């Protein structure tokens, strides 16, 4: 992507005990089992963090 960020494809098909949070107390969800497809991460070298991106088509199955 550039000198500080690298895309990492994550070949996951099924995740167990998934927790989703964000926006402080705004979003707090948990699932026993989630089918993940086309998930990828972006590693930021400067922050030493990876953000995982889930396509909207996959996330829409679980967000109600």
N, C-alpha and C positions, 0 to 999 in steps of 0.2 A: 504494500500500500504506500509506504514511504519509509524514511530512515528510522522512524520511531515506532511505527505501528505495523504489525504483521497479522495477516489473516490466517486463522488456523481452522481447518475443517474438522469437525468433531463427528465421527461416525457412530453416533448413538442411535439406537432404535427404541430402547425402552429404559426409562428412568424410574426408580422407586424412591418413595419418601421425599417428594419434591416440595420445597417451600419457595414461595414467591413473595418478595416484599419490595417496597419502593415508595418514595414520596412520604417518608416518615411513617406515620400511622395510617396513611391513606389506603395502601394495598397490603394485605396480609392474607395469602391463600396457601393452602397445603393440599397435596394430592397423594394418594397411596401409590399410584402408578400413572405415568405419562408416556404416551407414544410420541417420540421426537423424531422428526425427519427434517433434513436440510438445515440442521443447526450448525452454526459456525461461531467462532470466537475471534475477537480482535485483541491481540496482546499489545499493550502500550509499554514500551521499554522504559520511558521516563517515569511512569507511575508504578511500574512493576505490577500491573494488574491486567487481568483478562476480563473483558465483557463478553458475555454469551448472548448471541442474537438468535431469537426464535422467530421464524416467519409468522406473519399475521394469520395465515391460513391454518397453521398448527395451533397457535395460541387461541384462536377463536373457538376451537373445540372445547376449551376448558374454562374460558372466562365467561361468566354469566351475569 
